[in-house]
Amino acid sequence: MQFEVIAKCNTTRARVSRMTLAHGVTMLPTFMPVATQAAIKGLTPEQVESLGVTLILNNTYHLNLRPGLEVLEQAGGAHKFQGWDRNLLTDSGGFQMVSLNKFVTITEEGALFASPFTGEPTMLTPEESISIQHTIGADIIMQLDDVVSSLTTGPRVGEAMERSVRWLDRCIAHHLKSGKSDKQNLFAIVQGGLDPVLRDRCLDDMIKRHDGVAGYAIGGLSGGEEKDTFWRIIKQCAEKLPEDRPRYSMGIGFAEDLLVCVALGVDMADCVFPTRTARFGVALTRNGPLNLKLSKYANDFRPIDEICPCPTCVDAASRAILHHAITHETAAAHALTLHNIVFQAQVMGNAREAILAGTFPQYLRTFFAEYFGDAGYPEWCVNALRSVGVDLLENSSVKVVPGNGAKWEYSDAS
């Protein structure tokens, strides 16, 4: 990996970087669409690449189960298997310790999973996770970490953090021994729950392993914790992580979350949110999400967004046809998926352009004003951005909404 910071915001901690991997250049900050099973649901690899996406995410745990390593080896790795010629990141399987917790037992050796399909036990050790990711052939591979829900409290949080550090050592040793570190780049994952003291200890220990890793991720968040706590943990980690390594916040997908994280110094993010929400009929726009299942869109013949460059909007597919088709035809879900991926790419692409132009604080003010409008700014966003020198309320009469403050259109019945 070649990683170069090429511009910094003079007010916030936002930055623009160039990350060069074996399958090309990815400009940061960026959002990674999630192709869990080696496919973004409803889209071909050519469609995804045509949207300007240069980095996607595959799931190690699921690809190991199906199609399995034998098929991936015969195909020549996941890039060839799925027909994707650009950059690829694989998670390690650690998150499945939370999402599939009823199927897993954690020991010092690793995570013992019972297959959700057959019940057959599988031991995922740090070494095995790295070996699976070597076979997949991802450009960025993640350490196996001991993941607990962000709402977990008590001694289990510290235990998981310390084990994650020990498992990082095992991942580094196995990766270096493999001889593949010249093409595949190992990232560490900072854990410690919502405890700033544990986070600091984990940061200190993982920064000591600086020479063994190509980047750092902030894990263990986006699990239902209060947003006011979320942003403080992100800020704590981003401020302490090394300047010469990419910083990746895992599981972040809402537009306001992305921009706050970028302002705090994060370079990369991923989430199933934009593609999954598309399949439920929700279009993401600069004026907030549109729930196209609502009856008010039945006679709305405007495109989702008149100035959006996605194929759905360029072809002028109306809100009315999408409302009509979303529960009947998969084509509508595909059309919204195309749109939502472009929306996420534009949020981050416009952030990069603003940082380069020296106008990132103004971009934040404009985006939040358009996105939230009269609904009010989430208090946590206001607090987070003030911490890096941007006051959304300056020369503004917009109200502040306590709590998480996510903007959403609810069903007609509600």
C-alpha positions, 0 to 999 in steps of 0.5 A, a space after each residue: 500500500 502507498 498512502 499519501 495525505 494530500 490535503 487537510 482542512 484548516 479548521 477540522 481534522 478532515 483530510 484527503 488522501 490517496 491510497 494505492 493498492 494492488 487493484 488501483 487508487 482509491 481516494 479518501 475519504 470514501 464510503 465502501 458499499 457492502 457486497 456481503 456474499 461477493 455481490 451487491 444485491 441487484 447490481 452487476 460489478 460493471 454497474 457498480 464500477 460505472 458509478 465511480 466506486 473503487 473499493 467494496 467490502 466482502 464478508 470473510 465469514 460468509 464466503 468461507 461458508 459459501 461458496 467455500 475456499 475450494 471454489 474461491 481457490 479454483 476461481 483465482 480469488 474473490 476478484 475473479 470470482 465476482 468479476 470485480 477488478 477494483 479494490 476489495 476489503 474483507 472483514 475478519 469474521 469478528 462482527 459475526 460474534 455479535 450478529 450470530 452470537 447464539 451460534 458462537 463460543 469465544 475462547 483464547 484460541 478463537 471463535 467456535 461457530 456453529 454453521 447457521 446452515 448445517 450446525 457444523 462447528 467451525 473454529 475461526 482462529 486469528 491465523 485461520 481468519 488471515 488464511 481465509 482472507 489470503 485465499 479471498 485475495 482482498 487488498 485490505 484484510 482485517 485482523 480477527 478481533 473479539 467483538 462485543 455489542 457496544 451496549 455491553 458493560 462490565 469485565 467482558 469489555 476489557 477482556 475482549 479488548 485485551 484479547 483483540 490485542 493478543 489476536 492482533 499479534 497472532 494475525 501480524 505474525 501469520 500474515 508476515 509468515 505468509 509472504 503476502 504482505 506486499 499485496 495484501 494489507 492488514 488493518 488493526 481494529 481498535 476495541 474497548 467499547 464505550 469506555 474511554 480508558 479501555 479505548 486509550 489502552 487499546 490505542 496505546 497497545 495497537 499503535 506500538 504495532 504500527 510497523 506490523 499494520 497498514 491501517 487502523 479501524 475503529 470497531 465496536 460501535 454503531 450497535 445502538 449506543 447514544 450518538 453523543 457517546 459514539 462521536 466522542 469515541 470516534 474523536 478520541 480514536 481518530 486524534 490518537 491514531 497515526 497520521 501516516 495510516 488510513 483510519 476506518 470507522 466500521 459500520 457507519 452509513 447515515 450521511 450525517 454520521 459520515 460527515 461528522 466522522 470525516 470532520 473528526 479525521 476518519 478516512 473510510 467507512 462502510 455499511 449495508 444501510 444505503 443498499 438495504 434501505 433501497 430494497 425497502 423503498 427508501 431513496 437517500 437525497 440531499 434533502 433527507 430520505 424519501 420513503 417511496 412506499 408512502 402514498 404521497 408519492 403515487 402521483 409525484 412525477 418528479 425524479 428522486 433528485 433533479 440534479 443527481 447524476 445516477 442512472 435512475 435520476 438521469 433516466 428520469 424514473 419518477 417517484 410515482 413509478 418507483 412507488 408503484 413498483 417497489 413492492 412488486 418489481 425487483 427493478 425498482 429495488 435495483 434503481 434505488 440501489 443505484 441511486 443510493 450508492 451514488 448518493 453516498 459517493 457524492 456525499 464523500 466526493 463533495 467532501 473531498 472536493 471541499 477539503 481540497 478547495 479549503 471550503 469544508 466547513 461551509 460544505 458542512 453547513 450547507 449540507 446540514 441545512 439542506 438535509 435537515 431543513 426545518 426539522 432541526 439539527 441533531 444535538 450530537 452533530 452540533 456538539 461533535 462539529 463544534 469540537 472541531 471548530 464548526 458551529 452549525 448554529 452560527 447565523 442560523 435559527 434552526 432548532 436543535 433536536 435532542 437525542 439521535 435526531 435521525 431524519 426519517 419518513 415514517 409509514 402512512 399508518 404511523 
